[in-house]
């Protein structure tokens, strides 16, 4: 039952029976009401086949100070629920509805509790159990991706290195990854801060290795209030424009009915640890203070939505390879 249930609940822990090199991590993005404090908290595990470096971890990115902390825990301190998304690492607890932190480290101390309400979950169907759609059923992929909370409101406070920060009336977002390794190259960005507009956007495109070959993995959506519009490999969406120059990314997606144009202006960020064959040995640069301009329209040019998003999470990894591979494979 666990093997079946985890497929249709990608938010749950997926690695119960993993023995070989494996990673799994959840990404909690937390932004206060005034957008003065932006904190990404990433709990996860890293498993080594030889069991020489098995450990749990909590990684924290403080966007305001461009500071990253990586706190290691003994793998025995990682606990999970078989039936729902609830994990515990030491004295820290994470779920769809809350995050309780009690971190003591040489670089950072965090103590507090954040509750999440008005949660917008990623919709599921029998054939599309998550953001990866039918690719959720494909075996032997190096990395799988899941969206947990597209958007939620935050209440609560965190004491961060002896400074009390109130996140109440702020916004949050939760996603996750699991498998062996992140792709060789990729582009990812996400924002749900469009002023008074109730909008969320997420884009991820990567060169995906699979059984000796590679293909373009594209998963993207824009949510406008209660409607979600998908642009993905499995919806036959195409990348019609892709350009990155002077910290500005311009990308356009199209399908038979819609066109989604996005302009991301990168900002300073922090160096995160990322998985490579299960081990957290890779380093990537992530900003969570980028800006995005969005124009969503019908293919005939009639505009459905146009706006600007703040506090955008942004990664472009192995830039030249990513742009070259995605551009070649876009058709």
C-alpha positions in Angstrom: 0.0 0.0 0.0 2.9 2.4 0.7 4.3 2.0 -2.8 0.9 2.7 -4.4 0.0 5.5 -2.0 3.3 7.4 -2.4 2.8 7.5 -6.2 -0.4 9.5 -5.8 0.9 11.5 -2.9 4.2 12.9 -4.1 4.3 15.3 -1.2 4.9 12.3 1.1 8.3 10.7 1.8 9.2 8.6 -1.2 12.4 6.9 0.0 11.3 4.4 2.7 12.9 1.4 0.9 15.8 3.1 -0.7 19.2 1.4 -0.1 21.3 2.9 -2.8 22.4 6.6 -3.3 19.3 8.7 -2.9 18.2 12.2 -1.9 14.9 13.8 -1.0 14.2 17.4 -0.1 11.3 19.8 0.5 11.5 23.5 -0.3 9.6 25.9 2.0 9.6 29.5 0.8 8.5 32.0 3.5 8.0 35.7 2.9 6.7 38.3 5.4 3.9 40.8 4.7 6.3 43.7 3.8 8.6 41.3 1.9 11.5 42.5 4.1 12.4 38.9 5.2 12.6 36.1 2.7 13.6 32.7 4.0 13.9 29.4 2.2 14.0 26.3 4.4 14.9 23.0 2.9 14.7 19.8 5.0 15.9 16.6 3.5 18.0 13.4 3.5 21.0 12.2 1.7 21.8 8.5 1.5 25.1 6.9 0.6 25.2 3.3 -0.7 28.3 2.7 1.4 26.6 4.4 4.4 29.6 6.6 5.0 27.7 9.9 4.6 24.1 9.1 5.4 22.5 12.1 7.0 19.5 14.3 7.3 19.8 18.1 6.8 18.1 21.4 7.0 19.4 24.0 4.6 18.4 27.7 5.2 18.8 30.5 2.6 18.4 34.0 4.1 17.8 36.2 1.0 18.1 39.5 2.8 21.6 38.7 3.8 22.5 36.3 1.0 23.5 33.8 3.7 23.2 30.0 3.5 23.4 27.6 6.4 23.6 23.8 6.1 22.8 21.9 9.3 23.6 18.2 9.4 21.7 15.7 11.5 22.2 12.0 12.2 20.0 9.9 9.8 18.4 8.4 12.9 16.9 11.8 13.7 14.8 11.7 10.5 11.2 10.5 11.1 8.3 10.4 8.7 4.6 9.4 8.5 3.7 6.6 6.1 0.2 8.0 5.4 0.7 11.8 5.0 3.3 14.5 4.5 4.8 14.9 8.0 8.5 14.7 8.6 10.6 15.5 11.6 14.4 16.2 11.8 15.6 16.4 15.3 13.4 19.0 17.1 12.1 20.4 13.7 8.8 19.5 12.2 7.4 20.0 8.7 4.0 19.4 7.0 1.7 21.0 4.5 0.1 23.1 7.3 3.0 24.1 9.5 6.7 24.4 10.1 8.3 24.2 13.6 12.0 25.1 13.8 14.5 24.6 16.6 17.9 25.0 15.0 21.1 25.7 16.9 24.2 26.0 14.8 27.4 28.0 14.7 26.1 30.0 11.7 22.4 30.5 12.6 19.9 29.9 15.4 16.2 29.7 14.6 13.3 29.0 17.0 9.6 29.4 16.2 6.5 28.1 14.6 4.8 29.1 11.3 1.2 28.0 10.5 -0.1 27.8 6.9 -3.7 28.5 6.0 -5.9 29.2 2.9 -3.8 26.5 1.2 -4.0 26.1 -2.6 -2.9 22.5 -3.3 -1.7 21.3 -6.6 -4.6 19.4 -8.3 -4.4 15.7 -8.9 -6.1 13.2 -11.2 -5.8 9.5 -11.7 -3.5 10.0 -14.7 -1.8 13.1 -13.4 -0.9 12.5 -9.7 1.4 15.6 -9.7 3.1 18.3 -11.7 5.0 15.7 -13.7 1.7 14.4 -15.2 2.1 11.0 -16.9 5.9 11.2 -16.4 5.2 10.5 -12.7 4.8 6.8 -13.8 8.1 6.7 -15.7 10.8 4.6 -13.9 14.6 5.1 -13.8 14.5 8.9 -13.9 17.3 10.7 -12.0 15.0 13.2 -10.5 11.3 13.7 -9.8 9.6 16.9 -8.9 6.4 17.7 -6.9 4.4 20.8 -6.0 2.8 20.7 -2.6 1.3 24.1 -1.8 1.0 26.4 -4.8 0.2 29.2 -2.4 -0.6 29.7 1.3 -1.0 32.4 3.9 1.5 32.4 6.9 0.9 33.2 10.5 3.5 33.0 13.3 7.0 34.3 14.2 10.6 33.1 14.0 13.4 34.1 16.3 16.4 34.2 13.9 19.7 34.8 15.6 18.1 36.6 18.5 15.9 38.8 16.2 12.1 38.3 16.3 10.6 38.3 12.9 6.8 38.2 12.3 5.8 36.3 9.2 2.0 36.8 9.8 0.0 37.8 6.7 2.9 36.8 4.5 2.8 34.3 1.7 4.5 30.9 1.2 5.0 28.1 -1.3 6.2 24.4 -1.0 7.7 22.1 -3.6 10.1 19.1 -3.5 12.5 16.9 -5.4 13.7 13.3 -5.0 15.8 10.7 -6.8 19.6 10.4 -7.3 20.7 13.7 -8.9 19.5 17.0 -10.1 19.7 17.4 -14.0 23.0 18.4 -15.6 21.6 21.7 -16.5 18.3 23.5 -15.9 16.3 26.7 -15.5 13.8 27.2 -12.7 11.8 30.1 -11.3 8.7 30.7 -9.2 6.8 33.6 -7.7 3.5 34.1 -6.0 3.9 37.8 -5.1 2.1 39.8 -7.7 0.9 42.7 -5.6 -2.9 42.4 -5.0 -3.3 40.0 -7.9 -4.0 36.4 -6.9 -1.4 34.8 -9.2 1.3 32.1 -9.0 3.8 31.2 -11.7 6.3 28.4 -11.9 8.7 27.4 -14.7 11.2 24.5 -14.9 13.0 23.3 -17.9 15.9 20.8 -17.9 17.9 18.4 -20.0 16.7 15.1 -18.7 18.8 11.9 -19.1 16.9 8.7 -19.4 18.2 5.2 -20.5 21.1 6.5 -22.5 19.2 9.4 -24.1 18.1 12.9 -23.2 14.9 14.8 -23.7 13.5 18.3 -22.8 11.6 18.2 -19.5 9.3 21.2 -19.3 6.9 21.7 -16.5 5.3 25.1 -16.0 2.0 26.7 -15.0 0.4 30.0 -14.3 -2.4 30.2 -11.7 -4.9 33.1 -11.9 -7.3 32.9 -8.9 -8.9 29.4 -9.2 -7.7 28.6 -12.7 -4.5 26.8 -13.6 -3.0 26.8 -17.1 -0.3 24.2 -17.8 2.6 24.4 -20.3 4.5 21.2 -20.1 6.1 18.5 -22.2 3.0 16.3 -21.8 0.7 19.1 -22.9 2.8 19.5 -26.0 3.7 23.1 -25.1 6.7 24.5 -26.9 9.5 27.0 -26.0 9.2 29.6 -28.7 11.7 32.1 -27.2 14.7 31.6 -24.9 17.4 34.2 -24.2 19.6 35.0 -21.2 21.9 38.0 -21.2 23.1 40.4 -18.6 21.1 38.7 -15.8 17.9 38.9 -17.8 16.0 35.8 -18.9 13.4 36.1 -21.6 11.3 33.0 -22.3 8.0 32.4 -24.1 5.8 29.3 -24.1 3.1 28.4 -26.5 0.5 25.8 -27.1 -2.5 25.7 -29.5 -4.5 28.2 -27.5 -2.2 30.3 -25.2 1.1 32.2 -25.1 3.0 32.8 -21.9 5.8 35.4 -22.0 8.1 35.9 -19.0 11.0 38.2 -18.3 13.1 37.4 -15.2 15.6 39.9 -13.9 18.1 38.0 -11.7 19.3 39.3 -8.3 22.0 38.4 -5.8 21.6 35.0 -4.2 23.3 32.3 -2.1 25.1 29.1 -2.8 23.0 26.0 -1.9 24.1 22.4 -1.7 22.5 20.1 -4.3 22.4 16.3 -4.8 24.8 14.5 -7.1 24.3 10.7 -7.1 22.5 11.1 -3.8 25.2 13.0 -2.1 24.9 16.7 -1.3 28.3 17.5 -3.0 27.1 19.9 -5.8 26.8 23.7 -5.4 24.2 25.9 -7.1 23.4 29.6 -7.0 19.8 30.6 -6.2 18.2 33.9 -5.8 14.8 34.4 -4.1 14.7 38.1 -4.7 14.5 38.2 -8.5 11.7 40.1 -10.4 9.5 38.7 -13.1 7.3 40.3 -15.7 4.5 38.2 -17.1 2.2 38.5 -20.1 -0.3 35.8 -20.6 -2.5 35.9 -23.7 -4.5 33.9 -26.2 -2.5 32.9 -29.2 -4.3 35.6 -31.3 -2.7 38.3 -29.0 -5.7 39.1 -26.7 -4.2 39.6 -23.2 -5.6 37.5 -20.3 -3.2 38.8 -17.6 -0.2 41.1 -17.4 1.7 41.9 -14.2 4.9 41.9 -12.3 6.0 39.4 -9.6 8.5 40.1 -6.8 10.6 37.8 -4.6 11.0 35.3 -7.4 13.0 32.2 -6.8 15.5 31.8 -9.7 18.1 29.3 -10.7 20.0 28.9 -14.0 22.5 26.1 -13.7 25.2 25.3 -16.2 24.0 28.3 -18.1 25.6 27.7 -21.5 24.6 24.0 -21.6 21.1 24.7 -20.4 20.4 27.4 -23.0 22.0 25.4 -25.8 20.3 22.1 -24.9 16.8 23.6 -24.3 16.9 25.7 -27.5 18.0 22.8 -29.6 15.3 20.5 -28.1 12.5 23.1 -28.0 11.0 22.1 -31.4 
